[in-house]
Amino acid sequence: MMKKLKESGLSKEEIVQAYRHVLMGRRLDERLWQLTRIGKTSFNISGQGHEVGQVAMAMAFEHEKDYFLPYYRDMAPCLVWGMTPKDIMLGSLGKEDDPSSHGRQMPNHYGSKEHNIISHSSTVSTQYTVATGVAYGAQLAKKDYVTLTTTGEGSANQGEVQEAMNFAGVKKLPLIFVIENNGYAISVGRDEQYASEKLSDRGPAFGMTGIQVNGNDFVESYLAFKKVVEDARKGFGPALIEMMVTRLTSHSADDDHSVYRTKEDIENLKKNDGLLLFEKQLIDEDYLTREQMKEIDAELKKEINKATDEAEAMPDPKAEDILKEVYADN
């Protein structure tokens, strides 16, 4: 049973804005798949099915001062944090004005210095150890910011993750660790990934709160993150949240999930689509009508079309600048 939207304490305007972010994440992701399939971009790794929990997560932070170290499925929370559809398009198309890396990284490596979003390595989960450094900096400098970092449940079994959580627990850092558990490490199901019942149970082992939330329940997710962020800001230390979500697509544009998921499993995925569940809840609780949702959808598609056209028209990086901003100037 999902919590009522009014239990969030958010205004109607904030709830509707949350929906806009969720829908923008979905529609923009769909556009990136289209561009990949027609050869205009080289790669995409999707967050479809994660968006409701991701937006709820991001809304619990103060984006002007808090830091975010995302992983490759986190386009929707990066939009909440302040990145624009054009920023995302510039990165996917590898353009010089891409804020993540000026076109020097793979797509889906989100970053924005302007918005305190720190881009990650293609080596999965190394953002966890970097996040401990960012959070330790806040503690040493006595600054009032909280750091958020995310990864998937397959990547959560990397050694860096345990090292990061151990250090954060010892130092009581203002840091929120998130595992977005969609049940698959590429093609490997959760039964072959870890033996514990819940990955959130690892939190107490490192001296921090561990919570599992339903990522399709906007309010449950938002309230859980709101509490741990408030506690971290008060000096109570880090937390681990395991967010249960659904991966609606193949692992990436280079994968075919029909090889390891049955036809019935794939057909049933839509039943657990957080976007559809969120829309039903918004209608049932009188936040939006279906007609209003269609109007919002049309607005967002228009914005995405504009972002796509503008990004495609931007210049590519120059070959002679390949090492620019890779190494520090003397």
C-alpha positions, 0 to 999 in steps of 0.5 A: 500500500503506497503512502498518500501524497499529502503525507509527504508534506510537500505542496501540490506545486512541488508534487506536480513539479516532481511529476514533471521531473519523472516524466522528463526523465522518461521522455528524454531517455526515450529520445536518447534511445532513438538517437542511439538506434539511428546512429547519431549517438554511440551509447545509452544506458537507461534509467527507465523504471528508476525515475520515481524513486530517483526524483524523490531522493533528489528532492530531499537535498539542498541543491545549491550547496549539497554534492551529488556523485551519480552513477550512469542511470541517474539522469532524472536526479541530475535534472532535479539537481539543475542540469538541463535536457540540453546539457544531457544532449550535449553529453550524449552527442559528445559536444564541446559544450558538454558540461560533464566532460566537454565531449571527452567521456562516454555518454551517461557520465553526468557532471556539472561543476555549476551544480555540484555534480561530480562525474564518475569513472567508467569503473563502476562504484569508484564514485563511492570512494570519491564521495567519502573524500567530498564528505570528509572535506565538509567535515574538516572544513566544518561546512554545512553540506551533505553528499549523495552518491549512488550505484547499482546492486551489482556494483555494490559488491565491489571492494571500493563500496565496502571501503567507502562505507567503512571510512564514512562510518568511522568518521561519521561523515555527512554522506548518504549512500544509495543502492538502486536495486533493479535486480540485475547486474547486467544479466545476472539476477540478484540470487547470484549476486549476494546472499543477504536478504537485503543490501540495506542490512550492510549499513549497520555493519559499518556503523550507519542506518540501513533502510530499504525503500520501495522506489515506486512509492514516491512518498516513502522514498522522499520521507526516508531520504528527508530523514537521513539527510536531516540527520547527516546535516546534524552530525549523526553520520552517514546512512545507506538506503537500498531503493528497490526499482524496476529496470524496464529496458536492457542493461544498455544499448549494447545489451539484449535482455531477451537473452536472459529474461523470459518473454513473460517477464519482459511483458510483465515489467510495465505492471511495475513501472513507477511512472504509470503507478505515480500517474495513477496515484496523482489522478486518484488523489486529485493532483492532476487529470489525465488531460493535464498530464497530456498537456505536460507531456506535450510541453516536455516533448517540445522542450526535448525537441528544442534541446536536441536541435540546439545540441546537434548544432553545437560544435564537436571538440577539436582534435588538438584539444583532446588533452585540454582539461585532462591534465592540470596546467603548471 
